[in-house]
Amino acid sequence: DHGGRARDGEAARAAMPYATEQLRDMQILIVDDCVLYRDSLATALAVNGTPAVGAAWDLVTLLTALQEVSGGLILLNIATRNSAALLRTALDTDPGARVVVLGVSDDDDDGVIQCAEAGAAGYHTRTQSFEDLLEVMGNVATGTPSCSPWVSAILLRRLAALGSQQR
């Protein structure tokens, strides 16, 4: 439904000043092993007034970056090698950090669940815009978990399955 997505995009653009304001003083770390994606995201964030203060692409660079960035917002591309392990390591090393997982497929149940179990606070799917990302980041920065209805459905199905196993 393109009409629904257009309205969603309008709502996201209206929320952008609020989201950008929430991110103004937030330390942002980008974790992505694709240089092009990592650099492009850093540039887009800087243009919108929310520059990233660090970047990482593997365990060594993540641990090094976390020495500089503490209690900030981590943007982790789910396609990065060992992304679930990097997510767990980031939160074990910096429990005050909040993680937004990027590049999630609407049908990647296993990836979504692994990230949720590791402590992800927000999800940005492949079908969402940059404005949507800013909104998710703003929500997560203020302590509000954020994800699309599709990701919510995956998580609710997982909860239901766990609940039925306990009976």
N, CA and C atoms as a LAMMPS dump frame, in Angstrom:
ITEM: TIMESTEP
0
ITEM: NUMBER OF ATOMS
501
ITEM: BOX BOUNDS ff ff ff
-5.0000000000000000e+02 5.0000000000000000e+02
-5.0000000000000000e+02 5.0000000000000000e+02
-5.0000000000000000e+02 5.0000000000000000e+02
ITEM: ATOMS id mol type element x y z
1 1 1 N 0.838 -1.182 0
2 1 2 C 0 0 0
3 1 3 C 0.881 1.243 0
4 2 1 N 1.036 1.85 -1.169
5 2 2 C 1.913 3.018 -1.276
6 2 3 C 1.342 4.229 -0.564
7 3 1 N 0.017 4.355 -0.471
8 3 2 C -0.6 5.469 0.238
9 3 3 C -0.247 5.445 1.709
10 4 1 N -0.283 4.253 2.311
11 4 2 C 0.065 4.111 3.73
12 4 3 C 1.517 4.445 3.974
13 5 1 N 2.378 3.992 3.076
14 5 2 C 3.802 4.285 3.237
15 5 3 C 4.072 5.768 3.047
16 6 1 N 3.34 6.418 2.129
17 6 2 C 3.518 7.861 1.932
18 6 3 C 3.128 8.607 3.205
19 7 1 N 2.008 8.212 3.811
20 7 2 C 1.59 8.86 5.068
21 7 3 C 2.598 8.591 6.172
22 8 1 N 3.144 7.366 6.225
23 8 2 C 4.164 7.052 7.223
24 8 3 C 5.391 7.932 7.017
25 9 1 N 5.775 8.144 5.763
26 9 2 C 6.925 8.998 5.46
27 9 3 C 6.686 10.428 5.877
28 10 1 N 5.448 10.926 5.67
29 10 2 C 5.103 12.283 6.095
30 10 3 C 5.202 12.409 7.606
31 11 1 N 4.724 11.406 8.325
32 11 2 C 4.792 11.432 9.787
33 11 3 C 6.251 11.419 10.249
34 12 1 N 7.071 10.626 9.582
35 12 2 C 8.485 10.559 9.955
36 12 3 C 9.168 11.9 9.717
37 13 1 N 8.867 12.563 8.584
38 13 2 C 9.468 13.872 8.312
39 13 3 C 9.02 14.902 9.337
40 14 1 N 7.766 14.83 9.773
41 14 2 C 7.277 15.761 10.79
42 14 3 C 7.984 15.534 12.117
43 15 1 N 8.357 14.295 12.395
44 15 2 C 9.025 13.961 13.654
45 15 3 C 10.524 14.217 13.605
46 16 1 N 11.084 14.504 12.412
47 16 2 C 12.53 14.666 12.276
48 16 3 C 13.126 15.727 13.187
49 17 1 N 12.56 16.94 13.286
50 17 2 C 13.194 17.922 14.178
51 17 3 C 13.279 17.41 15.615
52 18 1 N 12.231 16.748 16.077
53 18 2 C 12.239 16.192 17.429
54 18 3 C 13.312 15.126 17.557
55 19 1 N 13.377 14.208 16.59
56 19 2 C 14.361 13.125 16.634
57 19 3 C 15.773 13.691 16.585
58 20 1 N 16.012 14.655 15.7
59 20 2 C 17.334 15.25 15.579
60 20 3 C 17.72 15.954 16.875
61 21 1 N 16.756 16.615 17.501
62 21 2 C 17.022 17.28 18.776
63 21 3 C 17.417 16.264 19.842
64 22 1 N 16.744 15.118 19.873
65 22 2 C 17.054 14.075 20.847
66 22 3 C 18.452 13.509 20.643
67 23 1 N 18.954 13.59 19.427
68 23 2 C 20.24 12.989 19.081
69 23 3 C 21.407 13.965 19.149
70 24 1 N 21.087 15.25 19.326
71 24 2 C 22.109 16.289 19.229
72 24 3 C 23.322 16.008 20.125
73 25 1 N 23.122 15.611 21.368
74 25 2 C 24.229 15.394 22.294
75 25 3 C 24.574 13.909 22.476
76 26 1 N 23.959 13.052 21.689
77 26 2 C 24.161 11.611 21.807
78 26 3 C 25.425 11.198 21.05
79 27 1 N 26.254 10.382 21.685
80 27 2 C 27.407 9.816 21.003
81 27 3 C 26.912 8.651 20.149
82 28 1 N 27.281 8.662 18.878
83 28 2 C 26.801 7.636 17.95
84 28 3 C 27.99 6.857 17.397
85 29 1 N 27.888 5.542 17.503
86 29 2 C 28.909 4.631 16.986
87 29 3 C 28.264 3.79 15.88
88 30 1 N 28.878 3.773 14.705
89 30 2 C 28.39 2.971 13.58
90 30 3 C 29.224 1.694 13.499
91 31 1 N 28.545 0.545 13.518
92 31 2 C 29.224 -0.743 13.399
93 31 3 C 28.746 -1.397 12.106
94 32 1 N 29.637 -1.451 11.128
95 32 2 C 29.293 -1.986 9.805
96 32 3 C 30.587 -2.359 9.109
97 33 1 N 30.678 -3.573 8.589
98 33 2 C 31.915 -3.979 7.92
99 33 3 C 31.952 -3.608 6.441
100 34 1 N 30.935 -2.919 5.957
101 34 2 C 30.946 -2.403 4.589
102 34 3 C 31.345 -0.924 4.652
103 35 1 N 32.508 -0.594 4.146
104 35 2 C 33.036 0.764 4.219
105 35 3 C 32.086 1.759 3.558
106 36 1 N 31.555 1.416 2.395
107 36 2 C 30.661 2.321 1.679
108 36 3 C 29.43 2.645 2.517
109 37 1 N 28.773 1.632 3.079
110 37 2 C 27.578 1.862 3.894
111 37 3 C 27.92 2.669 5.145
112 38 1 N 29.006 2.293 5.801
113 38 2 C 29.412 2.963 7.039
114 38 3 C 29.707 4.439 6.77
115 39 1 N 30.479 4.726 5.747
116 39 2 C 30.827 6.11 5.426
117 39 3 C 29.618 6.909 4.947
118 40 1 N 28.753 6.274 4.164
119 40 2 C 27.549 6.966 3.671
120 40 3 C 26.616 7.322 4.823
121 41 1 N 26.446 6.401 5.761
122 41 2 C 25.595 6.677 6.912
123 41 3 C 26.201 7.786 7.766
124 42 1 N 27.503 7.744 7.977
125 42 2 C 28.171 8.792 8.76
126 42 3 C 27.98 10.153 8.107
127 43 1 N 28.096 10.215 6.785
128 43 2 C 27.906 11.469 6.057
129 43 3 C 26.465 11.953 6.18
130 44 1 N 25.509 11.063 5.995
131 44 2 C 24.09 11.448 6.09
132 44 3 C 23.757 11.952 7.494
133 45 1 N 24.271 11.295 8.509
134 45 2 C 24.022 11.748 9.881
135 45 3 C 24.631 13.125 10.113
136 46 1 N 25.866 13.34 9.641
137 46 2 C 26.536 14.629 9.825
138 46 3 C 25.764 15.751 9.132
139 47 1 N 25.279 15.488 7.918
140 47 2 C 24.507 16.488 7.178
141 47 3 C 23.237 16.87 7.952
142 48 1 N 22.688 15.916 8.695
143 48 2 C 21.469 16.165 9.464
144 48 3 C 21.753 16.618 10.895
145 49 1 N 22.998 16.967 11.179
146 49 2 C 23.327 17.534 12.481
147 49 3 C 23.542 16.533 13.593
148 50 1 N 23.688 15.258 13.261
149 50 2 C 23.928 14.23 14.276
150 50 3 C 25.144 13.396 13.88
151 51 1 N 26.326 13.993 13.941
152 51 2 C 27.512 13.268 13.471
153 51 3 C 27.861 12.072 14.334
154 52 1 N 28.315 11.017 13.678
155 52 2 C 28.798 9.838 14.386
156 52 3 C 30.182 10.167 14.946
157 53 1 N 30.455 9.673 16.14
158 53 2 C 31.751 9.948 16.761
159 53 3 C 32.694 8.759 16.668
160 54 1 N 32.206 7.651 16.132
161 54 2 C 33.057 6.485 16.024
162 54 3 C 32.541 5.504 15.005
163 55 1 N 33.434 4.595 14.626
164 55 2 C 33.077 3.546 13.673
165 55 3 C 33.833 2.279 14.043
166 56 1 N 33.21 1.147 13.77
167 56 2 C 33.83 -0.152 14.007
168 56 3 C 33.33 -1.122 12.956
169 57 1 N 34.111 -2.191 12.734
170 57 2 C 33.731 -3.173 11.717
171 57 3 C 34.025 -4.598 12.151
172 58 1 N 34.666 -4.779 13.31
173 58 2 C 34.933 -6.11 13.833
174 58 3 C 35.118 -6.005 15.342
175 59 1 N 35.448 -7.101 15.995
176 59 2 C 35.555 -7.115 17.453
177 59 3 C 36.639 -6.167 17.97
178 60 1 N 37.799 -6.179 17.33
179 60 2 C 38.907 -5.33 17.789
180 60 3 C 38.545 -3.854 17.681
181 61 1 N 38.017 -3.442 16.522
182 61 2 C 37.683 -2.024 16.348
183 61 3 C 36.491 -1.634 17.227
184 62 1 N 35.586 -2.564 17.487
185 62 2 C 34.461 -2.284 18.376
186 62 3 C 34.953 -2.008 19.793
187 63 1 N 35.806 -2.877 20.314
188 63 2 C 36.328 -2.69 21.675
189 63 3 C 37.127 -1.395 21.788
190 64 1 N 37.887 -1.066 20.743
191 64 2 C 38.646 0.192 20.733
192 64 3 C 37.701 1.388 20.734
193 65 1 N 36.671 1.35 19.883
194 65 2 C 35.72 2.461 19.798
195 65 3 C 34.943 2.633 21.097
196 66 1 N 34.615 1.538 21.757
197 66 2 C 33.849 1.631 23.004
198 66 3 C 34.658 2.253 24.137
199 67 1 N 35.979 2.313 23.99
200 67 2 C 36.79 3.035 24.974
201 67 3 C 36.59 4.533 24.846
202 68 1 N 36.217 4.982 23.648
203 68 2 C 35.995 6.413 23.382
204 68 3 C 34.539 6.818 23.549
205 69 1 N 33.62 5.919 23.201
206 69 2 C 32.188 6.208 23.219
207 69 3 C 31.567 5.385 24.332
208 70 1 N 30.924 6.049 25.276
209 70 2 C 30.321 5.325 26.388
210 70 3 C 28.885 5.8 26.606
211 71 1 N 27.981 4.836 26.764
212 71 2 C 26.587 5.184 27.031
213 71 3 C 25.879 5.809 25.856
214 72 1 N 26.382 5.594 24.669
215 72 2 C 25.812 6.214 23.482
216 72 3 C 24.869 5.307 22.725
217 73 1 N 24.688 5.661 21.488
218 73 2 C 23.8 4.941 20.588
219 73 3 C 24.664 4.205 19.581
220 74 1 N 24.44 2.902 19.451
221 74 2 C 25.198 2.082 18.516
222 74 3 C 24.271 1.684 17.373
223 75 1 N 24.698 1.977 16.148
224 75 2 C 23.972 1.579 14.948
225 75 3 C 24.712 0.392 14.36
226 76 1 N 24.086 -0.78 14.393
227 76 2 C 24.731 -2.025 13.977
228 76 3 C 24.028 -2.6 12.757
229 77 1 N 24.764 -2.739 11.661
230 77 2 C 24.213 -3.366 10.466
231 77 3 C 24.143 -4.867 10.703
232 78 1 N 22.946 -5.434 10.583
233 78 2 C 22.744 -6.864 10.841
234 78 3 C 23.526 -7.735 9.854
235 79 1 N 23.879 -7.165 8.702
236 79 2 C 24.633 -7.927 7.699
237 79 3 C 26.123 -7.995 8.025
238 80 1 N 26.569 -7.265 9.024
239 80 2 C 27.977 -7.299 9.423
240 80 3 C 28.313 -8.686 9.956
241 81 1 N 29.472 -9.2 9.568
242 81 2 C 29.911 -10.5 10.05
243 81 3 C 29.839 -10.559 11.566
244 82 1 N 29.268 -11.631 12.107
245 82 2 C 29.165 -11.848 13.56
246 82 3 C 28.394 -10.742 14.27
247 83 1 N 27.346 -10.218 13.622
248 83 2 C 26.621 -9.08 14.194
249 83 3 C 26.022 -9.389 15.566
250 84 1 N 25.484 -10.588 15.768
251 84 2 C 24.894 -10.915 17.071
252 84 3 C 25.966 -10.933 18.156
253 85 1 N 27.135 -11.477 17.846
254 85 2 C 28.241 -11.492 18.82
255 85 3 C 28.744 -10.076 19.085
256 86 1 N 28.809 -9.241 18.052
257 86 2 C 29.225 -7.853 18.237
258 86 3 C 28.224 -7.102 19.115
259 87 1 N 26.945 -7.378 18.914
260 87 2 C 25.899 -6.747 19.723
261 87 3 C 26.05 -7.136 21.19
262 88 1 N 26.21 -8.429 21.442
263 88 2 C 26.381 -8.898 22.834
264 88 3 C 27.634 -8.294 23.465
265 89 1 N 28.726 -8.271 22.72
266 89 2 C 29.978 -7.704 23.23
267 89 3 C 29.823 -6.224 23.54
268 90 1 N 29.162 -5.495 22.647
269 90 2 C 28.968 -4.06 22.866
270 90 3 C 28.205 -3.808 24.166
271 91 1 N 27.13 -4.555 24.385
272 91 2 C 26.313 -4.328 25.577
273 91 3 C 26.967 -4.886 26.842
274 92 1 N 27.771 -5.939 26.706
275 92 2 C 28.527 -6.435 27.861
276 92 3 C 29.596 -5.422 28.271
277 93 1 N 30.229 -4.807 27.268
278 93 2 C 31.299 -3.842 27.509
279 93 3 C 30.742 -2.507 27.985
280 94 1 N 29.625 -2.088 27.412
281 94 2 C 29.012 -0.796 27.742
282 94 3 C 27.515 -0.997 27.982
283 95 1 N 27.132 -1.428 29.195
284 95 2 C 25.724 -1.711 29.483
285 95 3 C 24.796 -0.501 29.315
286 96 1 N 25.349 0.7 29.334
287 96 2 C 24.526 1.901 29.16
288 96 3 C 24.245 2.246 27.71
289 97 1 N 24.88 1.547 26.795
290 97 2 C 24.666 1.809 25.369
291 97 3 C 23.286 1.31 24.945
292 98 1 N 22.766 1.905 23.889
293 98 2 C 21.507 1.467 23.281
294 98 3 C 21.809 1.132 21.829
295 99 1 N 21.295 -0.013 21.377
296 99 2 C 21.631 -0.495 20.037
297 99 3 C 20.409 -0.472 19.128
298 100 1 N 20.604 0.113 17.94
299 100 2 C 19.621 0.056 16.861
300 100 3 C 20.22 -0.84 15.786
301 101 1 N 19.479 -1.877 15.405
302 101 2 C 19.937 -2.806 14.372
303 101 3 C 19.419 -2.31 13.026
304 102 1 N 20.327 -2.184 12.062
305 102 2 C 19.995 -1.678 10.724
306 102 3 C 19.955 -2.802 9.701
307 103 1 N 19.181 -2.593 8.641
308 103 2 C 19.178 -3.521 7.519
309 103 3 C 18.421 -4.803 7.767
310 104 1 N 17.481 -4.775 8.694
311 104 2 C 16.71 -5.968 9.034
312 104 3 C 15.713 -6.262 7.915
313 105 1 N 15.631 -7.528 7.513
314 105 2 C 14.605 -7.95 6.55
315 105 3 C 13.328 -8.238 7.312
316 106 1 N 12.2 -7.884 6.71
317 106 2 C 10.905 -8.099 7.352
318 106 3 C 10.63 -9.572 7.632
319 107 1 N 11.335 -10.463 6.944
320 107 2 C 11.089 -11.894 7.13
321 107 3 C 12.252 -12.616 7.819
322 108 1 N 13.181 -11.864 8.407
323 108 2 C 14.336 -12.473 9.066
324 108 3 C 14.025 -12.721 10.54
325 109 1 N 13.146 -13.671 10.794
326 109 2 C 12.737 -13.966 12.161
327 109 3 C 13.929 -14.288 13.054
328 110 1 N 14.824 -15.161 12.577
329 110 2 C 15.963 -15.572 13.396
330 110 3 C 16.872 -14.396 13.75
331 111 1 N 17.159 -13.545 12.771
332 111 2 C 18.023 -12.382 13.016
333 111 3 C 17.407 -11.414 14.009
334 112 1 N 16.112 -11.144 13.857
335 112 2 C 15.411 -10.242 14.77
336 112 3 C 15.43 -10.803 16.183
337 113 1 N 15.141 -12.086 16.318
338 113 2 C 15.084 -12.715 17.638
339 113 3 C 16.469 -12.748 18.286
340 114 1 N 17.5 -13.091 17.506
341 114 2 C 18.865 -13.088 18.051
342 114 3 C 19.236 -11.711 18.578
343 115 1 N 18.91 -10.68 17.824
344 115 2 C 19.241 -9.315 18.247
345 115 3 C 18.436 -8.911 19.477
346 116 1 N 17.171 -9.298 19.529
347 116 2 C 16.343 -8.983 20.705
348 116 3 C 16.906 -9.678 21.938
349 117 1 N 17.253 -10.937 21.798
350 117 2 C 17.807 -11.69 22.928
351 117 3 C 19.145 -11.115 23.384
352 118 1 N 19.886 -10.507 22.452
353 118 2 C 21.177 -9.906 22.798
354 118 3 C 21.012 -8.508 23.394
355 119 1 N 19.822 -7.904 23.238
356 119 2 C 19.578 -6.612 23.878
357 119 3 C 19.325 -5.44 22.959
358 120 1 N 19.014 -5.67 21.68
359 120 2 C 18.723 -4.552 20.772
360 120 3 C 17.511 -3.771 21.267
361 121 1 N 17.58 -2.451 21.127
362 121 2 C 16.485 -1.587 21.574
363 121 3 C 15.661 -1.046 20.414
364 122 1 N 16.179 -1.151 19.196
365 122 2 C 15.458 -0.634 18.046
366 122 3 C 15.87 -1.355 16.775
367 123 1 N 14.974 -1.309 15.812
368 123 2 C 15.215 -1.976 14.53
369 123 3 C 14.84 -1.025 13.406
370 124 1 N 15.656 -1.006 12.363
371 124 2 C 15.369 -0.252 11.151
372 124 3 C 15.412 -1.245 10.003
373 125 1 N 14.273 -1.446 9.347
374 125 2 C 14.2 -2.448 8.289
375 125 3 C 14.694 -1.888 6.957
376 126 1 N 14.924 -2.795 6.035
377 126 2 C 15.405 -2.418 4.699
378 126 3 C 14.395 -1.571 3.935
379 127 1 N 13.131 -1.65 4.303
380 127 2 C 12.102 -0.899 3.582
381 127 3 C 11.847 0.482 4.177
382 128 1 N 12.53 0.822 5.261
383 128 2 C 12.318 2.117 5.893
384 128 3 C 13.31 3.157 5.366
385 129 1 N 12.929 4.425 5.495
386 129 2 C 13.719 5.54 4.97
387 129 3 C 14.744 6.046 5.992
388 130 1 N 15.554 7 5.555
389 130 2 C 16.506 7.648 6.455
390 130 3 C 15.756 8.43 7.533
391 131 1 N 14.655 9.071 7.151
392 131 2 C 13.846 9.79 8.136
393 131 3 C 13.314 8.831 9.199
394 132 1 N 12.923 7.632 8.767
395 132 2 C 12.474 6.615 9.718
396 132 3 C 13.609 6.236 10.669
397 133 1 N 14.824 6.132 10.131
398 133 2 C 15.978 5.81 10.969
399 133 3 C 16.173 6.877 12.037
400 134 1 N 16.091 8.152 11.644
401 134 2 C 16.237 9.23 12.625
402 134 3 C 15.169 9.132 13.712
403 135 1 N 13.953 8.765 13.31
404 135 2 C 12.882 8.617 14.288
405 135 3 C 13.173 7.456 15.253
406 136 1 N 13.599 6.312 14.711
407 136 2 C 13.953 5.162 15.558
408 136 3 C 15.085 5.55 16.505
409 137 1 N 16.096 6.218 15.979
410 137 2 C 17.223 6.642 16.805
411 137 3 C 16.767 7.584 17.917
412 138 1 N 15.904 8.531 17.577
413 138 2 C 15.391 9.465 18.582
414 138 3 C 14.62 8.748 19.67
415 139 1 N 13.78 7.797 19.277
416 139 2 C 13.023 7.016 20.262
417 139 3 C 13.953 6.247 21.181
418 140 1 N 14.897 5.528 20.591
419 140 2 C 15.819 4.699 21.374
420 140 3 C 16.687 5.578 22.278
421 141 1 N 17.095 6.742 21.79
422 141 2 C 17.918 7.65 22.591
423 141 3 C 17.196 8.097 23.858
424 142 1 N 15.861 8.173 23.792
425 142 2 C 15.086 8.597 24.97
426 142 3 C 14.591 7.409 25.783
427 143 1 N 15.044 6.214 25.43
428 143 2 C 14.695 5.032 26.211
429 143 3 C 13.453 4.302 25.759
430 144 1 N 12.917 4.659 24.6
431 144 2 C 11.721 4.012 24.071
432 144 3 C 12.108 3.024 22.98
433 145 1 N 11.915 1.719 23.207
434 145 2 C 12.204 0.75 22.138
435 145 3 C 11.393 1.093 20.888
436 146 1 N 11.946 0.782 19.728
437 146 2 C 11.289 1.187 18.492
438 146 3 C 11.52 0.161 17.388
439 147 1 N 10.421 -0.235 16.738
440 147 2 C 10.528 -1.148 15.602
441 147 3 C 9.264 -1.053 14.752
442 148 1 N 9.358 -1.602 13.559
443 148 2 C 8.223 -1.596 12.634
444 148 3 C 7.184 -2.623 13.095
445 149 1 N 5.965 -2.516 12.573
446 149 2 C 4.945 -3.519 12.907
447 149 3 C 5.368 -4.936 12.531
448 150 1 N 6.154 -5.096 11.466
449 150 2 C 6.591 -6.429 11.052
450 150 3 C 7.554 -7.023 12.078
451 151 1 N 8.462 -6.21 12.574
452 151 2 C 9.394 -6.684 13.596
453 151 3 C 8.634 -6.991 14.875
454 152 1 N 7.683 -6.134 15.221
455 152 2 C 6.845 -6.4 16.403
456 152 3 C 6.142 -7.743 16.28
457 153 1 N 5.635 -8.041 15.094
458 153 2 C 4.938 -9.314 14.877
459 153 3 C 5.888 -10.498 15.082
460 154 1 N 7.122 -10.378 14.6
461 154 2 C 8.108 -11.447 14.789
462 154 3 C 8.352 -11.664 16.28
463 155 1 N 8.535 -10.575 17.004
464 155 2 C 8.812 -10.675 18.44
465 155 3 C 7.621 -11.23 19.213
466 156 1 N 6.416 -10.825 18.828
467 156 2 C 5.22 -11.344 19.504
468 156 3 C 5.025 -12.835 19.23
469 157 1 N 5.308 -13.27 17.993
470 157 2 C 5.229 -14.707 17.69
471 157 3 C 6.222 -15.489 18.552
472 158 1 N 7.402 -14.938 18.744
473 158 2 C 8.421 -15.592 19.571
474 158 3 C 7.958 -15.686 21.028
475 159 1 N 7.385 -14.614 21.546
476 159 2 C 6.862 -14.62 22.909
477 159 3 C 5.739 -15.659 23.064
478 160 1 N 4.884 -15.716 22.081
479 160 2 C 3.781 -16.692 22.131
480 160 3 C 4.32 -18.125 22.134
481 161 1 N 5.337 -18.365 21.3
482 161 2 C 5.933 -19.711 21.253
483 161 3 C 6.595 -20.049 22.576
484 162 1 N 7.297 -19.103 23.168
485 162 2 C 7.923 -19.344 24.474
486 162 3 C 6.876 -19.601 25.553
487 163 1 N 5.786 -18.829 25.492
488 163 2 C 4.705 -19.005 26.462
489 163 3 C 4.056 -20.37 26.363
490 164 1 N 3.857 -20.858 25.154
491 164 2 C 3.222 -22.167 24.984
492 164 3 C 4.173 -23.3 25.394
493 165 1 N 5.483 -23.088 25.275
494 165 2 C 6.455 -24.1 25.709
495 165 3 C 6.486 -24.23 27.237
496 166 1 N 6.242 -23.124 27.933
497 166 2 C 6.306 -23.145 29.405
498 166 3 C 5.098 -23.856 30.023
499 167 1 N 4 -23.925 29.28
500 167 2 C 2.79 -24.567 29.827
501 167 3 C 3.011 -26.006 29.907
